[in-house]
Amino acid sequence: MSGYHIGRPNWLDPNFYPSEECIIKGVDNDHVLFLDVGGGMGDDVANMRLDLDIVIGDFFQEQQIKGARAYFLHSVLHDWPNKQCQMNFHQLKTAMKPGYSRLLIYENVLPEQNPSWKMTALVIIMMANAGGIERIENIWKELVEASGLEVNGIWTADGNYESVIEIVRNH
Ligand SMILES: C[S@@+](CC[C@H](N)C(=O)[O-])C[C@H]1O[C@@H](n2cnc3c(N)ncnc32)[C@H](O)[C@@H]1O
Protein backbone atom coordinates (compact mmCIF):
# COMPACT_ATOMS: atom_id res chain seq x y z
CA MET A 1 0.00 0.00 0.00
CA SER A 2 2.94 2.36 0.63
CA GLY A 3 3.84 2.02 -3.05
CA TYR A 4 0.21 2.51 -4.11
CA HIS A 5 0.09 5.85 -2.27
CA ILE A 6 3.19 7.29 -4.00
CA GLY A 7 2.45 10.16 -6.38
CA ARG A 8 -1.29 10.17 -5.72
CA PRO A 9 -3.15 13.22 -4.43
CA ASN A 10 -4.04 13.12 -0.75
CA TRP A 11 -7.69 13.55 0.17
CA LEU A 12 -6.68 16.32 2.61
CA ASP A 13 -4.94 18.34 -0.14
CA PRO A 14 -6.44 21.77 -0.86
CA ASN A 15 -9.03 21.69 -3.67
CA PHE A 16 -9.99 18.10 -2.97
CA TYR A 17 -12.43 17.15 -0.19
CA PRO A 18 -13.56 20.07 2.04
CA SER A 19 -12.78 18.30 5.32
CA GLU A 20 -12.88 21.50 7.38
CA GLU A 21 -16.38 22.30 6.22
CA CYS A 22 -17.77 18.74 6.17
CA ILE A 23 -16.08 17.09 9.15
CA ILE A 24 -14.51 19.58 11.55
CA LYS A 25 -17.30 22.13 11.53
CA GLY A 26 -20.09 21.03 13.85
CA VAL A 27 -18.08 18.30 15.51
CA ASP A 28 -19.32 16.95 18.84
CA ASN A 29 -16.32 16.47 21.16
CA ASP A 30 -18.13 13.78 23.14
CA HIS A 31 -17.76 11.37 20.23
CA VAL A 32 -14.80 9.98 18.31
CA LEU A 33 -13.78 12.32 15.48
CA PHE A 34 -12.38 9.92 12.93
CA LEU A 35 -12.14 6.15 12.52
CA ASP A 36 -9.85 4.79 9.81
CA VAL A 37 -11.55 1.44 9.15
CA GLY A 38 -9.08 -1.13 7.76
CA GLY A 39 -6.37 1.47 8.21
CA GLY A 40 -3.61 -1.11 8.08
CA MET A 41 -1.31 0.86 10.38
CA GLY A 42 -1.21 -1.69 13.19
CA ASP A 43 1.22 -0.90 15.98
CA ASP A 44 2.84 1.89 13.90
CA VAL A 45 0.06 4.13 15.21
CA ALA A 46 1.53 3.86 18.71
CA ASN A 47 4.71 5.59 17.45
CA MET A 48 2.86 8.61 16.08
CA ARG A 49 2.80 11.67 18.27
CA LEU A 50 -0.90 12.13 17.78
CA ASP A 51 -3.96 11.53 19.90
CA LEU A 52 -4.74 8.19 18.25
CA ASP A 53 -5.97 4.86 19.58
CA ILE A 54 -5.80 1.45 17.94
CA VAL A 55 -9.11 -0.37 17.83
CA ILE A 56 -8.93 -4.02 16.87
CA GLY A 57 -11.99 -5.31 15.08
CA ASP A 58 -13.50 -7.10 12.14
CA PHE A 59 -15.42 -4.74 9.87
CA PHE A 60 -17.93 -7.49 9.08
CA GLN A 61 -18.89 -7.64 12.74
CA GLU A 62 -20.56 -5.04 14.97
CA GLN A 63 -18.70 -1.72 14.88
CA GLN A 64 -17.60 -0.88 18.41
CA ILE A 65 -17.13 2.84 17.83
CA LYS A 66 -20.60 4.37 17.71
CA GLY A 67 -21.52 7.83 16.51
CA ALA A 68 -18.10 8.89 15.19
CA ARG A 69 -18.06 12.00 13.07
CA ALA A 70 -16.31 10.18 10.22
CA TYR A 71 -15.80 6.54 9.31
CA PHE A 72 -13.14 6.36 6.63
CA LEU A 73 -12.40 3.48 4.25
CA HIS A 74 -9.45 3.89 1.91
CA SER A 75 -8.74 1.26 -0.75
CA VAL A 76 -10.57 -1.34 1.29
CA LEU A 77 -13.81 -1.97 -0.59
CA HIS A 78 -12.15 -2.52 -3.97
CA ASP A 79 -10.77 -5.73 -2.40
CA TRP A 80 -14.28 -7.12 -1.95
CA PRO A 81 -17.33 -8.23 -3.99
CA ASN A 82 -20.60 -6.31 -3.61
CA LYS A 83 -22.04 -8.71 -1.03
CA GLN A 84 -19.16 -8.13 1.41
CA CYS A 85 -19.28 -4.36 0.81
CA GLN A 86 -22.91 -4.41 1.87
CA MET A 87 -22.12 -6.45 4.98
CA ASN A 88 -19.55 -3.78 5.86
CA PHE A 89 -22.02 -0.94 5.16
CA HIS A 90 -24.62 -2.64 7.35
CA GLN A 91 -22.28 -2.64 10.36
CA LEU A 92 -21.19 0.94 9.76
CA LYS A 93 -24.75 2.15 9.23
CA THR A 94 -25.76 0.68 12.57
CA ALA A 95 -22.91 2.57 14.27
CA MET A 96 -23.52 5.90 12.47
CA LYS A 97 -25.47 8.64 14.19
CA PRO A 98 -28.25 9.77 11.82
CA GLY A 99 -27.74 13.29 10.50
CA TYR A 100 -24.28 13.56 12.09
CA SER A 101 -21.90 10.74 11.12
CA ARG A 102 -20.29 10.64 7.70
CA LEU A 103 -18.99 7.57 5.92
CA LEU A 104 -16.09 8.53 3.64
CA ILE A 105 -15.22 6.02 0.97
CA TYR A 106 -11.93 6.95 -0.64
CA GLU A 107 -11.73 4.80 -3.76
CA ASN A 108 -11.40 4.94 -7.51
CA VAL A 109 -14.60 6.03 -9.22
CA LEU A 110 -14.25 5.00 -12.85
CA PRO A 111 -15.95 6.81 -15.72
CA GLU A 112 -18.48 4.74 -17.65
CA GLN A 113 -16.53 5.26 -20.87
CA ASN A 114 -12.86 5.48 -21.80
CA PRO A 115 -11.16 4.80 -18.48
CA SER A 116 -7.36 4.84 -18.69
CA TRP A 117 -5.41 1.63 -19.32
CA LYS A 118 -4.07 1.90 -15.78
CA MET A 119 -7.61 1.64 -14.42
CA THR A 120 -8.70 -1.21 -16.68
CA ALA A 121 -5.50 -3.05 -15.70
CA LEU A 122 -6.31 -2.44 -12.03
CA VAL A 123 -9.83 -3.85 -12.55
CA ILE A 124 -8.31 -7.10 -13.81
CA ILE A 125 -5.71 -7.18 -11.01
CA MET A 126 -8.37 -6.69 -8.33
CA MET A 127 -10.61 -9.37 -9.85
CA ALA A 128 -7.78 -11.87 -10.21
CA ASN A 129 -6.07 -11.27 -6.89
CA ALA A 130 -8.88 -10.43 -4.51
CA GLY A 131 -12.23 -11.16 -6.13
CA GLY A 132 -12.80 -7.41 -5.91
CA ILE A 133 -13.27 -4.72 -8.55
CA GLU A 134 -12.88 -1.01 -9.31
CA ARG A 135 -16.36 0.50 -9.64
CA ILE A 136 -18.13 3.15 -11.71
CA GLU A 137 -20.18 5.88 -10.01
CA ASN A 138 -23.57 4.22 -10.56
CA ILE A 139 -22.41 0.97 -9.00
CA TRP A 140 -21.12 2.82 -5.93
CA LYS A 141 -24.45 4.62 -5.62
CA GLU A 142 -26.46 1.40 -6.01
CA LEU A 143 -24.38 -0.30 -3.32
CA VAL A 144 -24.77 2.58 -0.89
CA GLU A 145 -28.49 3.06 -1.49
CA ALA A 146 -29.21 -0.67 -1.21
CA SER A 147 -27.76 -0.40 2.31
CA GLY A 148 -30.20 2.34 3.29
CA LEU A 149 -27.53 5.06 3.20
CA GLU A 150 -27.32 8.10 0.93
CA VAL A 151 -24.53 9.57 -1.17
CA ASN A 152 -24.14 13.22 -0.19
CA GLY A 153 -21.45 14.11 -2.71
CA ILE A 154 -18.41 12.89 -4.62
CA TRP A 155 -15.14 14.84 -4.74
CA THR A 156 -12.28 14.06 -7.11
CA ALA A 157 -8.85 15.68 -7.45
CA ASP A 158 -8.09 16.96 -10.95
CA GLY A 159 -6.87 14.36 -13.37
CA ASN A 160 -7.40 11.49 -11.00
CA TYR A 161 -10.01 8.79 -10.42
CA GLU A 162 -9.48 8.38 -6.71
CA SER A 163 -12.44 10.13 -5.13
CA VAL A 164 -14.01 10.77 -1.75
CA ILE A 165 -17.62 9.54 -1.69
CA GLU A 166 -19.36 11.15 1.27
CA ILE A 167 -22.25 9.10 2.61
CA VAL A 168 -24.81 9.95 5.28
CA ARG A 169 -27.40 8.09 7.28
CA ASN A 170 -30.62 10.05 7.31
CA HIS A 171 -32.80 7.54 9.22
C1 LIG B 1 -5.73 -2.74 0.75
S1 LIG B 1 -5.45 -2.51 2.47
C2 LIG B 1 -5.78 -0.79 2.67
C3 LIG B 1 -5.07 -0.24 3.88
C4 LIG B 1 -5.21 1.25 4.13
N1 LIG B 1 -6.61 1.64 4.24
C5 LIG B 1 -4.49 2.05 3.08
O1 LIG B 1 -5.13 2.77 2.32
O2 LIG B 1 -3.27 1.96 3.01
C6 LIG B 1 -6.89 -3.32 3.15
C7 LIG B 1 -6.94 -3.29 4.67
O3 LIG B 1 -8.15 -3.93 5.11
C8 LIG B 1 -7.86 -4.64 6.30
N2 LIG B 1 -8.88 -5.69 6.46
C9 LIG B 1 -9.15 -6.75 5.64
N3 LIG B 1 -10.19 -7.47 6.12
C10 LIG B 1 -10.59 -6.86 7.27
C11 LIG B 1 -11.63 -7.12 8.20
N4 LIG B 1 -12.48 -8.15 8.05
N5 LIG B 1 -11.78 -6.27 9.25
C12 LIG B 1 -10.94 -5.21 9.41
N6 LIG B 1 -9.93 -4.90 8.54
C13 LIG B 1 -9.76 -5.72 7.49
C14 LIG B 1 -6.47 -5.20 6.04
O4 LIG B 1 -5.84 -5.54 7.24
C15 LIG B 1 -5.79 -4.03 5.34
O5 LIG B 1 -5.21 -3.16 6.29
PDBQT file of the ligand as one rigid body, heavy atoms in Angstrom, charges set to zero:
ROOT
HETATM    1  C1  LIG A 201      -5.728  -2.738   0.750  1.00  0.00    +0.000 C 
HETATM    2  S1  LIG A 201      -5.450  -2.514   2.469  1.00  0.00    +0.000 S 
HETATM    3  C2  LIG A 201      -5.776  -0.790   2.674  1.00  0.00    +0.000 C 
HETATM    4  C3  LIG A 201      -5.072  -0.243   3.884  1.00  0.00    +0.000 C 
HETATM    5  C4  LIG A 201      -5.211   1.254   4.126  1.00  0.00    +0.000 C 
HETATM    6  N1  LIG A 201      -6.608   1.642   4.242  1.00  0.00    +0.000 N 
HETATM    7  C5  LIG A 201      -4.490   2.052   3.076  1.00  0.00    +0.000 C 
HETATM    8  O1  LIG A 201      -5.127   2.772   2.321  1.00  0.00    +0.000 OA
HETATM    9  O2  LIG A 201      -3.269   1.960   3.012  1.00  0.00    +0.000 OA
HETATM   10  C6  LIG A 201      -6.885  -3.318   3.150  1.00  0.00    +0.000 C 
HETATM   11  C7  LIG A 201      -6.942  -3.288   4.665  1.00  0.00    +0.000 C 
HETATM   12  O3  LIG A 201      -8.148  -3.934   5.112  1.00  0.00    +0.000 OA
HETATM   13  C8  LIG A 201      -7.861  -4.644   6.296  1.00  0.00    +0.000 C 
HETATM   14  N2  LIG A 201      -8.884  -5.691   6.464  1.00  0.00    +0.000 N 
HETATM   15  C9  LIG A 201      -9.153  -6.745   5.644  1.00  0.00    +0.000 A 
HETATM   16  N3  LIG A 201     -10.188  -7.467   6.119  1.00  0.00    +0.000 NA
HETATM   17  C10 LIG A 201     -10.588  -6.858   7.273  1.00  0.00    +0.000 A 
HETATM   18  C11 LIG A 201     -11.627  -7.119   8.199  1.00  0.00    +0.000 A 
HETATM   19  N4  LIG A 201     -12.480  -8.149   8.049  1.00  0.00    +0.000 N 
HETATM   20  N5  LIG A 201     -11.779  -6.266   9.254  1.00  0.00    +0.000 NA
HETATM   21  C12 LIG A 201     -10.937  -5.211   9.413  1.00  0.00    +0.000 A 
HETATM   22  N6  LIG A 201      -9.927  -4.897   8.543  1.00  0.00    +0.000 NA
HETATM   23  C13 LIG A 201      -9.764  -5.722   7.489  1.00  0.00    +0.000 A 
HETATM   24  C14 LIG A 201      -6.466  -5.198   6.035  1.00  0.00    +0.000 C 
HETATM   25  O4  LIG A 201      -5.836  -5.542   7.244  1.00  0.00    +0.000 OA
HETATM   26  C15 LIG A 201      -5.790  -4.027   5.345  1.00  0.00    +0.000 C 
HETATM   27  O5  LIG A 201      -5.209  -3.161   6.289  1.00  0.00    +0.000 OA
ENDROOT
TORSDOF 0
